[in-house]
Amino acid sequence: MSASFVRRFLFEGLDIRGAIVHLGDAWQGMQAGRNYQPTVAQLLGETAAVTALIAAQLKQPGRLTLQLRGNGPVQMLVMDCNEQLQMRGMARSNPVVLPAPVPDLLGAHQGGQLLMSLDLPTARQPYQSYVPLVGDSIAAIFEHYLEQSEQQPSRLFATANRQAACCLFLQKMPDADQRDPDGWHRVTQLASTVKTAELLELDAESLLGRLFHEDIAEHGIRLYDPLPVTYHCPENWEKVRDMIRGIGRADAEAILAEHGEIVINDDICNRTYRFSAQDVADLFAASQGKALN
């Protein structure tokens, strides 16, 4: 399996910054046991790469959640990532999803939305923003979102297959036109020549050298150390036990009487938690013992 990372760079003489995201093992871990259709997997993989890109900009502990929701064949794409670039995600779709334009797949014309939620320990409640789905690809949707949120021209190129999910990001900084009036136009035109295979297969140095050889030679580039990305979806039995405690003993026993067990599905981690009648009895007995103490 290939590594997963975000690698930022800066054209020092042009005041243009960017990043390359490559998700290998993290993306493959996210797909394990899911059996996503190819179209759905590609959309989710591209969303994963962009989520890692945005989360890499977090300057303090926090959790970024991105959701694309619509009324098309793909009802939801959700990605969750913290400042340590530990991520998880899932897609929800119809049983059969055929290739089609992204706005049709996501139901962008039927009220589809992009939700961004940022949960910071220092804030009383998460910061949330809703924007319409504007664009004919995942890259275009997030390019529009980033331009609106950061107020700087941006370009984004993303792709994904079963093995890897990748993106290339460029952003024009405030002094770019003073440094070189044609720099932003030239660099983005060169970036638009990137091929899918190059994004998926080349390392950061090779990709940048292939696309921007002359500008790197003339203006220089600062390539930062890679930030590792991991798929992180550990079991959390205590959280699930708290959920059962939260519904109360009477309701828990009513569910047991009807179904014989309590089954809780963790969709985002693709995991099922099962509790027998004895498990539930032990859980509430332990809770009562703590309360008495």
N, C-alpha and C positions, 0 to 999 in steps of 0.2 A: 504494500500500500504506500502511496506517496504521502508526503507530509502536508500539513495544513497550516497556512500562515497568511498574515497580512504584511505586505512590505511597502512602506511609504518611500517616496522619492521627491526630490525638488530640483527643478531646473534653476540653478542659482542665478544665472545671468538673464533669465526670462521672467522670474517671479511667477512661475507656474508650478503648482504642486500636483501630486498624484499618488496613486497606490495601485498595487497589484495584489489581488486576492487569489489564492489557490487553496481549495479545500479538497483534500484527497481522503485520508482516513476518517476525518470528521464527517465528511459527506457520506461516505460509505456506511459508517456506523449509524447515521440518521435514517438510512434506507433499509437497514437490516429488518427482515421479517415483515416488510410493508407491502411488497408486490405492487408498487405504483406502476401505472401505465406510463409508457415513455413520455407522452406529452405532459402528464402531471409531474413526473420526476424532473423533467427539464425546467418547468416553471418553478418548482420548489427549490431546485438546486440553484437557479439564478437568484432567487430571493434569499437563499442562505448566504451566497457570496456577498450580496449587497448588505445584508444585515451585519456580517462580520466587518465589512468596510466601515459602516456607520458606528458600530460599537467600538471600533478601535480608536475613535475620537473621544471616547469618554475620559474625562480627566479626574474622575472621582468614582468611588464605588457606586454601582447602580445597575439596573437591569433594563435593557431595551427590548421592547416587544413590538414587532411589526406584523400587522394582519392585513391581508387583502381579502375583502369579502365582496361577494356579488351574487347574482342570481343566474349565472351561467352554469355550464357543466362542471366547472371547478368552483365549488361554493366558497372554499376558504383555503388560504395559504397562511400559515402562522409560523413565525420564527421568534425565538427568545434567546437573548445573549447578554452576558454580564461583562463588566469591565475587564475581567480576566480572559475574555474571549472563550468562555465555556458556553456552548450553544446547544440548542435542541429545536426541533420543529416538526411540523406535520402538514399534510394536505388532506382535504376532504372533498370528494368529487363523486360524480355519477359513476355507475358501474362501468360504463364505456365512454371514453373521452377521445374523440377523433381529433387529429390536428386541425387547427383553425386559427384565425387571427386572435391574438391575446384578448382584445376587448370583448370578443364574442365568447371566449372561453370563460372569462371572469364576469361576464354580465355588466361590463362597464357602462353600457348604454341603458342599463336598467337599475341605475342607482348604486353601482359598485363603488366601494370606498377603500382607501388606504388609511388605516389607523396606526398611528405611532404613539406608543406609550413609554414613558421614561419614569421609572420608579427609583427615586433617590432616598437613602436613609435619612437625609436631612430635611426632606420635604414632608409635609403633612399628608399629601395625597399625590398620586402619580400625575405627571404632566401628560396631557393627551392632546393630540391634534388629529382631525379628520380632514382628508382632502379627497376630491373625486379622482378616479382612475383616469389619468390623461396620458395617452401614449399607446403605441401599437406593439409594444414589447415590454417585458419586465424592466429592461435597462431604461427605456424611454420613460416609463412611469416613475421610476426612482430618480432619473435625471431631472425631470420636471419638479419632483418633490424637493430635491436638494437645492435646485436653483431658487425655489420659492422660500425655503427655510433658511438658507445661508446667504441669499442675496448676492451670489457670485455665479457667473457663467460656468457651467459644468458639462462634462461629457462622460458618458458611461457606456461601456461595452461588456456584455455578460453572455456566458454560455454555460451549458452543463450537459454531461452525459452520465452514464452509470458510474464511471470511475472518478470523475472530478467535476467540481463546480468552480468557475473562475470569473473574475471581472477585472477590467482595467478602468481606472478612474482618473480624470484630469479636472483640475479646477484653476480658473484664472484668478490670480490675486490682484489686489488693488493697484500695484505699480507696474503691472505687466505691459500696458501700452506705452509707458514712459521708457521701459527697458528696450522694447522692440515692438513698434506698432503692428507688425505683421506676425509677431511670434505666436499669439494664440491661434490665429487662423491657420498658420503653417503646421503647428503641432497637432491640432485637432484633425486637420486633413490627413496628416501622416498616420495618426491613430486609427482613422476610419478605414485604413487599408488592412488592419489586423484580420488574420484569418482564424477561423474557429480552432483549427488544429494547433496554431501557434499559441493561442490563449491557453489551451488545455495541456500542451506538451512542453513548451519552452520554460526554462527557469527565468527568473526576473531579469538577470543581467542580459541573457540572450534575447529576450523579448524586447527590452528597451533598446538594445543595440541594433536589432533588426529594424525597429520602427523609426528610431530617432538618431541614427548614427551621426549625421552631420551636425545636428544641434548639440549633441553631447560633446562632440569634438570642439565645437566653437564656444559653447556657453558653459559647459560643465554640468555635471549632475551629481547630487548627493543622494546616495542610496542607503537608507537606514536599515538597521538590523531587522530581520523578520520577527514578527510577533506571533507566537504559536497559537493556533486555534484548536480546540478540542471539542469533541462531542461529549456532553455531560448530562446524563439522565440517570442518576443513581436511584436505587430503591429508597422509599421514604415511608416506612411502615408507621412511624410515629405520627406523621401527618394524617395518614388514613385513619389511624385509631382515634385521633382527635376529631375527625369528621363523624365517626360513629358515636363518640361521646357527645358530640354536638347535637345529634338528632334525639338523644335521650334513650333510656333503656326501653321504655314502652314501645316507641316506634321501631327500635331495632328488633325487638322481639316480635313485633307484628310482621316485619319483613321476613324474619326467619320462619314464622308460622306459614307464610304464603309461599316462600320460595325454597325453604330448607337451608339456605345460606345467604350471606350478604356478599354480593360481588360488586366491586368498585373498579371501574376501568379508568386508567390513566392514559388518555388518548395521545397526549403529546409525547409520552415516553413509550407507548405501545406496550403497556404492562397491565396485568390484571391482578388485583388483590382479592383473596377469598377468605371469608371468616365463617367458621362453623358455629353452631349454637354454643359449643363449649368455649370456643375462642371469645365469643361475645360475653359469655358469663364470666370468664376469667378477666376480661377487660374491665367490666363494671365492678367486679369484686375488688380488683386492684385499685380502681379509682375510689371506691368507698373506703378502702383501707387507708389510702393517703389522706382522705378528708377527715377521718377519725383521728389521725395522728396530727 
